[in-house]
């Protein structure tokens, strides 16, 4: 349902995130991003940064991992 919901760009940011807690297993993160926010070129950069930030958080590092 969340993936099919249309963005109202006049009223909300063009990114939605929902975490699904699957109980004892790992959680699942759903990201729905309007193409106005991420295009084909920046897609790789965004997900590389997300992966690096997640890895740092799991490893106990702070948010400084993504500082330029």
N, C-alpha and C positions, 0 to 999 in steps of 0.2 A: 504494500500500500504506500509506504513512504517513498519508494523509488518512482512511483507513478504520479505523485502529487506535483502539480505545477507550481513553479516558483512565482511569487508575487514580488517582482523586483522593486516595486515602489515601496514595499512594506517590510521586506526581510533581506538579509544578506544571502548571496547566492551559493551558500554552502550549508548542508545539513549533516549532522552526525548523530547516529543512534548506536548505543551499545546494547547488544543482546546478551544477557547473562544466561548461559546454558547449563547452569547448575554446577556440577562437579567438574565439567570440562572447561575448556578455554572459552572466553567470551568472544563474540564476533562484533567487529566494528563495521557499520555500514556508513559509507560516505556517499552523499549525493551532491554532486557539484555541477552547477550550471556552466555551460561552455563559455559564458562571459567571464567567469572567474579563472578557469584553467583551460588552456588550449592544448593542442597536440605537442607543442614544444615544451611548455612549462609542466606538463603532466609528469614527465620523468623526473624533473627537478623536485616537484612537490612530493612525490612518493618516495624519492630517495631521502629527502629531509625528514619525512614522517617516519620512515624506517630507522633512520639514525637516531631520531629523538626517542622513539619507542625503545630501541636497544639501550640507549643511555639511561632511560628511566628504569628499565628492568634491571640494569646493572648498578643502579644506585646513584648515578650521576645526576646533576641538576640540569636546568634548562640552558646553561651556558654552552652546551654542546653545539647549539645552532648559531651562536653569535659569530658575526663575520670576523 
